């Protein structure tokens, strides 16, 4: 593991390039990626050493980069058609957020409605990446926050005070 600084924030990076790790008889590194329809969840918190196994069970076999950022694992995977893409994994539950998976993703309108029902207002800077929305919003007390929100159901996955 190596710690990187990106935009002033500490990021823990597990570089998987060239690594050979065997799980279920598959050698990791640069093999193909296949997505299994059924979501796979861990029984508890997902440690870095367990993340690769979790992803393989979900059908991802080629993993290039793993970073922990703002409360989520961010993982680069190769798609079956050859392009690299990013997915996110909740380290507490093992839930995989993949906007190219088989689960419906909230539209921006649906996201805004769900956040407003949860008491957030002044919602700005909205981006969707890897099945997770990142937004800036004010909470009921007026604190400005950066939120990571499930792209599937609008749950708040992580929040921090906006700088």
Number of C-alpha atoms within 10 A of each C-alpha: 11 9 12 13 10 9 7 7 10 13 16 16 19 17 14 19 14 10 13 12 13 11 13 8 7 13 14 22 16 17 15 17 20 17 19 14 11 11 16 17 19 16 9 10 14 20 12 16 9 12 19 23 17 19 21 21 17 18 18 22 26 26 27 21 15 24 21 20 15 17 15 21 23 22 21 18 24 20 19 15 9 11 9 14 16 21 21 25 25 21 20 16 14 24 17 26 25 22 20 15 17 12 15 13 22 20 11 14 8 13 22 18 12 16 19 14 10 14 12 21 17 11 17 12 9 15 12 18 16 21 24 28 22 22 20 22 24 19 17 11 8 11 12 19 18 21 23 23 21 25 26 18 13 20 16 16 18 15 16 14 12 12 6
